[in-house]
């Protein structure tokens, strides 16, 4: 099976939700390892109040980070596993 590649710009602005349907915010940017190209985190914009219930890391400029390892699916939304965020 051939995996389809999506350009970086295709995930910008997508809503981030948990698999239970809780909204977290929108994708502002991504962080990645420059040598390997491995994606590390999604940077959240317009974070919802629900994110205060989660143990999310923050950037130096106080932006929330969602670990890439918590992503289940990227389609119309970015769906993440809330268990991986607590």
Chimera marker file (.cmm) of the C-alpha trace (Angstrom):
<marker_set name="trace">
<marker id="1" x="0.000" y="0.000" z="0.000" r="1" g="1" b="0" radius="0.5"/>
<marker id="2" x="1.395" y="3.374" z="-0.992" r="1" g="1" b="0" radius="0.5"/>
<marker id="3" x="1.034" y="6.107" z="1.594" r="1" g="1" b="0" radius="0.5"/>
<marker id="4" x="-0.106" y="9.439" z="0.271" r="1" g="1" b="0" radius="0.5"/>
<marker id="5" x="2.096" y="12.407" z="1.183" r="1" g="1" b="0" radius="0.5"/>
<marker id="6" x="0.506" y="15.675" z="2.224" r="1" g="1" b="0" radius="0.5"/>
<marker id="7" x="2.306" y="18.989" z="2.055" r="1" g="1" b="0" radius="0.5"/>
<marker id="8" x="2.967" y="20.845" z="5.288" r="1" g="1" b="0" radius="0.5"/>
<marker id="9" x="0.529" y="23.587" z="4.329" r="1" g="1" b="0" radius="0.5"/>
<marker id="10" x="-2.328" y="21.077" z="4.183" r="1" g="1" b="0" radius="0.5"/>
<marker id="11" x="-2.423" y="20.720" z="7.986" r="1" g="1" b="0" radius="0.5"/>
<marker id="12" x="-2.064" y="24.409" z="8.862" r="1" g="1" b="0" radius="0.5"/>
<marker id="13" x="-5.310" y="25.810" z="10.218" r="1" g="1" b="0" radius="0.5"/>
<marker id="14" x="-6.941" y="22.402" z="10.777" r="1" g="1" b="0" radius="0.5"/>
<marker id="15" x="-8.904" y="21.983" z="13.989" r="1" g="1" b="0" radius="0.5"/>
<marker id="16" x="-7.291" y="19.736" z="16.593" r="1" g="1" b="0" radius="0.5"/>
<marker id="17" x="-9.775" y="17.493" z="18.428" r="1" g="1" b="0" radius="0.5"/>
<marker id="18" x="-9.499" y="14.533" z="20.753" r="1" g="1" b="0" radius="0.5"/>
<marker id="19" x="-10.933" y="11.201" z="19.670" r="1" g="1" b="0" radius="0.5"/>
<marker id="20" x="-13.702" y="11.918" z="22.202" r="1" g="1" b="0" radius="0.5"/>
<marker id="21" x="-14.585" y="15.090" z="20.273" r="1" g="1" b="0" radius="0.5"/>
<marker id="22" x="-13.119" y="17.741" z="22.610" r="1" g="1" b="0" radius="0.5"/>
<marker id="23" x="-11.777" y="20.728" z="20.683" r="1" g="1" b="0" radius="0.5"/>
<marker id="24" x="-8.254" y="21.888" z="21.524" r="1" g="1" b="0" radius="0.5"/>
<marker id="25" x="-7.619" y="24.630" z="18.970" r="1" g="1" b="0" radius="0.5"/>
<marker id="26" x="-6.099" y="24.905" z="15.502" r="1" g="1" b="0" radius="0.5"/>
<marker id="27" x="-2.712" y="23.987" z="14.003" r="1" g="1" b="0" radius="0.5"/>
<marker id="28" x="-0.548" y="27.101" z="13.890" r="1" g="1" b="0" radius="0.5"/>
<marker id="29" x="2.775" y="25.466" z="13.019" r="1" g="1" b="0" radius="0.5"/>
<marker id="30" x="4.866" y="22.324" z="13.544" r="1" g="1" b="0" radius="0.5"/>
<marker id="31" x="8.233" y="21.685" z="15.136" r="1" g="1" b="0" radius="0.5"/>
<marker id="32" x="10.588" y="19.104" z="13.694" r="1" g="1" b="0" radius="0.5"/>
<marker id="33" x="14.094" y="17.701" z="14.002" r="1" g="1" b="0" radius="0.5"/>
<marker id="34" x="16.132" y="19.482" z="11.340" r="1" g="1" b="0" radius="0.5"/>
<marker id="35" x="18.561" y="16.625" z="10.665" r="1" g="1" b="0" radius="0.5"/>
<marker id="36" x="16.044" y="13.807" z="10.298" r="1" g="1" b="0" radius="0.5"/>
<marker id="37" x="12.914" y="15.773" z="9.384" r="1" g="1" b="0" radius="0.5"/>
<marker id="38" x="10.997" y="13.947" z="12.123" r="1" g="1" b="0" radius="0.5"/>
<marker id="39" x="7.913" y="15.846" z="13.268" r="1" g="1" b="0" radius="0.5"/>
<marker id="40" x="7.938" y="16.543" z="17.004" r="1" g="1" b="0" radius="0.5"/>
<marker id="41" x="5.005" y="18.803" z="17.937" r="1" g="1" b="0" radius="0.5"/>
<marker id="42" x="2.063" y="20.750" z="16.608" r="1" g="1" b="0" radius="0.5"/>
<marker id="43" x="1.852" y="24.340" z="17.845" r="1" g="1" b="0" radius="0.5"/>
<marker id="44" x="-1.710" y="25.261" z="18.840" r="1" g="1" b="0" radius="0.5"/>
<marker id="45" x="-3.396" y="28.579" z="18.072" r="1" g="1" b="0" radius="0.5"/>
<marker id="46" x="-6.691" y="29.749" z="19.534" r="1" g="1" b="0" radius="0.5"/>
<marker id="47" x="-6.466" y="27.155" z="22.321" r="1" g="1" b="0" radius="0.5"/>
<marker id="48" x="-9.791" y="26.309" z="23.942" r="1" g="1" b="0" radius="0.5"/>
<marker id="49" x="-10.369" y="26.411" z="27.713" r="1" g="1" b="0" radius="0.5"/>
<marker id="50" x="-10.365" y="22.587" z="27.677" r="1" g="1" b="0" radius="0.5"/>
<marker id="51" x="-6.590" y="22.591" z="27.116" r="1" g="1" b="0" radius="0.5"/>
<marker id="52" x="-6.139" y="23.734" z="30.733" r="1" g="1" b="0" radius="0.5"/>
<marker id="53" x="-7.199" y="20.204" z="31.769" r="1" g="1" b="0" radius="0.5"/>
<marker id="54" x="-4.286" y="18.703" z="29.838" r="1" g="1" b="0" radius="0.5"/>
<marker id="55" x="-0.603" y="18.448" z="30.641" r="1" g="1" b="0" radius="0.5"/>
<marker id="56" x="0.696" y="20.121" z="27.467" r="1" g="1" b="0" radius="0.5"/>
<marker id="57" x="4.184" y="21.537" z="27.080" r="1" g="1" b="0" radius="0.5"/>
<marker id="58" x="4.607" y="25.177" z="26.129" r="1" g="1" b="0" radius="0.5"/>
<marker id="59" x="7.050" y="27.083" z="23.953" r="1" g="1" b="0" radius="0.5"/>
<marker id="60" x="9.169" y="29.920" z="25.309" r="1" g="1" b="0" radius="0.5"/>
<marker id="61" x="6.489" y="32.286" z="23.994" r="1" g="1" b="0" radius="0.5"/>
<marker id="62" x="3.818" y="30.337" z="25.969" r="1" g="1" b="0" radius="0.5"/>
<marker id="63" x="2.217" y="28.566" z="22.984" r="1" g="1" b="0" radius="0.5"/>
<marker id="64" x="0.821" y="25.085" z="23.586" r="1" g="1" b="0" radius="0.5"/>
<marker id="65" x="2.466" y="22.036" z="22.025" r="1" g="1" b="0" radius="0.5"/>
<marker id="66" x="0.692" y="18.813" z="21.075" r="1" g="1" b="0" radius="0.5"/>
<marker id="67" x="3.158" y="15.923" z="20.661" r="1" g="1" b="0" radius="0.5"/>
<marker id="68" x="3.127" y="14.416" z="17.192" r="1" g="1" b="0" radius="0.5"/>
<marker id="69" x="3.115" y="10.940" z="18.768" r="1" g="1" b="0" radius="0.5"/>
<marker id="70" x="-0.432" y="11.585" z="20.060" r="1" g="1" b="0" radius="0.5"/>
<marker id="71" x="-1.866" y="12.077" z="16.548" r="1" g="1" b="0" radius="0.5"/>
<marker id="72" x="-4.241" y="9.324" z="15.451" r="1" g="1" b="0" radius="0.5"/>
<marker id="73" x="-5.406" y="10.743" z="12.131" r="1" g="1" b="0" radius="0.5"/>
<marker id="74" x="-5.143" y="13.803" z="9.899" r="1" g="1" b="0" radius="0.5"/>
<marker id="75" x="-8.049" y="14.412" z="7.535" r="1" g="1" b="0" radius="0.5"/>
<marker id="76" x="-10.613" y="17.203" z="7.884" r="1" g="1" b="0" radius="0.5"/>
<marker id="77" x="-9.462" y="17.450" z="11.517" r="1" g="1" b="0" radius="0.5"/>
<marker id="78" x="-6.305" y="16.489" z="13.373" r="1" g="1" b="0" radius="0.5"/>
<marker id="79" x="-7.467" y="13.796" z="15.781" r="1" g="1" b="0" radius="0.5"/>
<marker id="80" x="-5.341" y="13.130" z="18.856" r="1" g="1" b="0" radius="0.5"/>
<marker id="81" x="-5.442" y="10.634" z="21.695" r="1" g="1" b="0" radius="0.5"/>
<marker id="82" x="-6.274" y="12.481" z="24.911" r="1" g="1" b="0" radius="0.5"/>
<marker id="83" x="-4.686" y="9.663" z="26.946" r="1" g="1" b="0" radius="0.5"/>
<marker id="84" x="-1.325" y="10.591" z="25.420" r="1" g="1" b="0" radius="0.5"/>
<marker id="85" x="-1.772" y="14.232" z="26.519" r="1" g="1" b="0" radius="0.5"/>
<marker id="86" x="-2.541" y="13.676" z="30.210" r="1" g="1" b="0" radius="0.5"/>
<link id1="1" id2="2" r="1" g="1" b="0" radius="0.2"/>
<link id1="2" id2="3" r="1" g="1" b="0" radius="0.2"/>
<link id1="3" id2="4" r="1" g="1" b="0" radius="0.2"/>
<link id1="4" id2="5" r="1" g="1" b="0" radius="0.2"/>
<link id1="5" id2="6" r="1" g="1" b="0" radius="0.2"/>
<link id1="6" id2="7" r="1" g="1" b="0" radius="0.2"/>
<link id1="7" id2="8" r="1" g="1" b="0" radius="0.2"/>
<link id1="8" id2="9" r="1" g="1" b="0" radius="0.2"/>
<link id1="9" id2="10" r="1" g="1" b="0" radius="0.2"/>
<link id1="10" id2="11" r="1" g="1" b="0" radius="0.2"/>
<link id1="11" id2="12" r="1" g="1" b="0" radius="0.2"/>
<link id1="12" id2="13" r="1" g="1" b="0" radius="0.2"/>
<link id1="13" id2="14" r="1" g="1" b="0" radius="0.2"/>
<link id1="14" id2="15" r="1" g="1" b="0" radius="0.2"/>
<link id1="15" id2="16" r="1" g="1" b="0" radius="0.2"/>
<link id1="16" id2="17" r="1" g="1" b="0" radius="0.2"/>
<link id1="17" id2="18" r="1" g="1" b="0" radius="0.2"/>
<link id1="18" id2="19" r="1" g="1" b="0" radius="0.2"/>
<link id1="19" id2="20" r="1" g="1" b="0" radius="0.2"/>
<link id1="20" id2="21" r="1" g="1" b="0" radius="0.2"/>
<link id1="21" id2="22" r="1" g="1" b="0" radius="0.2"/>
<link id1="22" id2="23" r="1" g="1" b="0" radius="0.2"/>
<link id1="23" id2="24" r="1" g="1" b="0" radius="0.2"/>
<link id1="24" id2="25" r="1" g="1" b="0" radius="0.2"/>
<link id1="25" id2="26" r="1" g="1" b="0" radius="0.2"/>
<link id1="26" id2="27" r="1" g="1" b="0" radius="0.2"/>
<link id1="27" id2="28" r="1" g="1" b="0" radius="0.2"/>
<link id1="28" id2="29" r="1" g="1" b="0" radius="0.2"/>
<link id1="29" id2="30" r="1" g="1" b="0" radius="0.2"/>
<link id1="30" id2="31" r="1" g="1" b="0" radius="0.2"/>
<link id1="31" id2="32" r="1" g="1" b="0" radius="0.2"/>
<link id1="32" id2="33" r="1" g="1" b="0" radius="0.2"/>
<link id1="33" id2="34" r="1" g="1" b="0" radius="0.2"/>
<link id1="34" id2="35" r="1" g="1" b="0" radius="0.2"/>
<link id1="35" id2="36" r="1" g="1" b="0" radius="0.2"/>
<link id1="36" id2="37" r="1" g="1" b="0" radius="0.2"/>
<link id1="37" id2="38" r="1" g="1" b="0" radius="0.2"/>
<link id1="38" id2="39" r="1" g="1" b="0" radius="0.2"/>
<link id1="39" id2="40" r="1" g="1" b="0" radius="0.2"/>
<link id1="40" id2="41" r="1" g="1" b="0" radius="0.2"/>
<link id1="41" id2="42" r="1" g="1" b="0" radius="0.2"/>
<link id1="42" id2="43" r="1" g="1" b="0" radius="0.2"/>
<link id1="43" id2="44" r="1" g="1" b="0" radius="0.2"/>
<link id1="44" id2="45" r="1" g="1" b="0" radius="0.2"/>
<link id1="45" id2="46" r="1" g="1" b="0" radius="0.2"/>
<link id1="46" id2="47" r="1" g="1" b="0" radius="0.2"/>
<link id1="47" id2="48" r="1" g="1" b="0" radius="0.2"/>
<link id1="48" id2="49" r="1" g="1" b="0" radius="0.2"/>
<link id1="49" id2="50" r="1" g="1" b="0" radius="0.2"/>
<link id1="50" id2="51" r="1" g="1" b="0" radius="0.2"/>
<link id1="51" id2="52" r="1" g="1" b="0" radius="0.2"/>
<link id1="52" id2="53" r="1" g="1" b="0" radius="0.2"/>
<link id1="53" id2="54" r="1" g="1" b="0" radius="0.2"/>
<link id1="54" id2="55" r="1" g="1" b="0" radius="0.2"/>
<link id1="55" id2="56" r="1" g="1" b="0" radius="0.2"/>
<link id1="56" id2="57" r="1" g="1" b="0" radius="0.2"/>
<link id1="57" id2="58" r="1" g="1" b="0" radius="0.2"/>
<link id1="58" id2="59" r="1" g="1" b="0" radius="0.2"/>
<link id1="59" id2="60" r="1" g="1" b="0" radius="0.2"/>
<link id1="60" id2="61" r="1" g="1" b="0" radius="0.2"/>
<link id1="61" id2="62" r="1" g="1" b="0" radius="0.2"/>
<link id1="62" id2="63" r="1" g="1" b="0" radius="0.2"/>
<link id1="63" id2="64" r="1" g="1" b="0" radius="0.2"/>
<link id1="64" id2="65" r="1" g="1" b="0" radius="0.2"/>
<link id1="65" id2="66" r="1" g="1" b="0" radius="0.2"/>
<link id1="66" id2="67" r="1" g="1" b="0" radius="0.2"/>
<link id1="67" id2="68" r="1" g="1" b="0" radius="0.2"/>
<link id1="68" id2="69" r="1" g="1" b="0" radius="0.2"/>
<link id1="69" id2="70" r="1" g="1" b="0" radius="0.2"/>
<link id1="70" id2="71" r="1" g="1" b="0" radius="0.2"/>
<link id1="71" id2="72" r="1" g="1" b="0" radius="0.2"/>
<link id1="72" id2="73" r="1" g="1" b="0" radius="0.2"/>
<link id1="73" id2="74" r="1" g="1" b="0" radius="0.2"/>
<link id1="74" id2="75" r="1" g="1" b="0" radius="0.2"/>
<link id1="75" id2="76" r="1" g="1" b="0" radius="0.2"/>
<link id1="76" id2="77" r="1" g="1" b="0" radius="0.2"/>
<link id1="77" id2="78" r="1" g="1" b="0" radius="0.2"/>
<link id1="78" id2="79" r="1" g="1" b="0" radius="0.2"/>
<link id1="79" id2="80" r="1" g="1" b="0" radius="0.2"/>
<link id1="80" id2="81" r="1" g="1" b="0" radius="0.2"/>
<link id1="81" id2="82" r="1" g="1" b="0" radius="0.2"/>
<link id1="82" id2="83" r="1" g="1" b="0" radius="0.2"/>
<link id1="83" id2="84" r="1" g="1" b="0" radius="0.2"/>
<link id1="84" id2="85" r="1" g="1" b="0" radius="0.2"/>
<link id1="85" id2="86" r="1" g="1" b="0" radius="0.2"/>
</marker_set>
